Amino acid sequence: MNDTDAEEPKTVVLTGASRGIGHATVKRFSEQGWRIITCSRDPVPEACKRDPNWSGHITVDLSLPIDQDRFIAEALEMLGDAPLHGLVNNAGVSPKTPYRERLGCLNGEMAAWKDVFELNLFAPLRLSRGFAAALHKGRGAVVNVTSIAGHAVHPFAGSAYGVSKAALSSLTRELAAEFGTLGVRVNAIAPGEIATDMLSQETEALIPRIPMERLGQPDEVASVIYFLCSGDSGYVSGTEIYVTGAQHIF
């Protein structure tokens, strides 16, 4: 039984939807009959245009505050008077310097750090604020996609990415405390090494450090995101779930 068998379809807003974890998450919600409003820098994939549950896709660059505001306005217009049941803040960036190095404490421009924080931290905050009333109406849930790199120094992720994801973990707890009075739950998931385009070529070297001895798959992350937006997690808020194959325990 899916979530629409006995009630009107639920709606989720999801960022960073065109590939990887985001695309797998769209598919997971669609299988359960949810309406889906998405955004990414890229146009919606052709295969997804044929999905009857994909209500709308907005091409924006969420590293720009003006585009964050535009996405909120256009998504709310698509939503109309309907409630919002889920917001998944998945869009993120782990940039490299002009010398192909990950952005660290001793290299790269400070402006690049600010760009990372704008997308990885401030966009989730701005979107959570912007959709708060609609989420309240739907007694909905927010899921922030953090990272294992936000909890320990990661050999390939880069300092800017790791610090921004640590900040997003903290923001998740603060949002849970404030949004609880609205009847809105806020949680996070911290993926480990997931087989997406974001992985570096060196990632294979980390597999021996993963107790499950393999990379995770995007659909395995998507299933946890869906759980945190569903009624099955109705009293779960302020927590962060690791999806790492136990890599995070070391």
Secondary structure as GFF3:
##gff-version 3
##sequence-region A 1 250
A	DSSP	beta_strand	11	15	.	.	.	ID=ss1
A	DSSP	alpha_helix	20	31	.	.	.	ID=ss2
A	DSSP	beta_strand	35	40	.	.	.	ID=ss3
A	DSSP	alpha_helix	46	49	.	.	.	ID=ss4
A	DSSP	beta_strand	54	59	.	.	.	ID=ss5
A	DSSP	alpha_helix	65	79	.	.	.	ID=ss6
A	DSSP	beta_strand	86	89	.	.	.	ID=ss7
A	DSSP	alpha_helix	110	117	.	.	.	ID=ss8
A	DSSP	pi_helix	118	122	.	.	.	ID=ss9
A	DSSP	alpha_helix	123	130	.	.	.	ID=ss10
A	DSSP	alpha_helix	132	138	.	.	.	ID=ss11
A	DSSP	beta_strand	141	145	.	.	.	ID=ss12
A	DSSP	three_ten_helix	148	150	.	.	.	ID=ss13
A	DSSP	alpha_helix	159	179	.	.	.	ID=ss14
A	DSSP	three_ten_helix	180	182	.	.	.	ID=ss15
A	DSSP	beta_strand	185	191	.	.	.	ID=ss16
A	DSSP	three_ten_helix	201	209	.	.	.	ID=ss17
A	DSSP	alpha_helix	218	229	.	.	.	ID=ss18
A	DSSP	three_ten_helix	231	233	.	.	.	ID=ss19
A	DSSP	beta_strand	240	243	.	.	.	ID=ss20
A	DSSP	three_ten_helix	247	249	.	.	.	ID=ss21
###
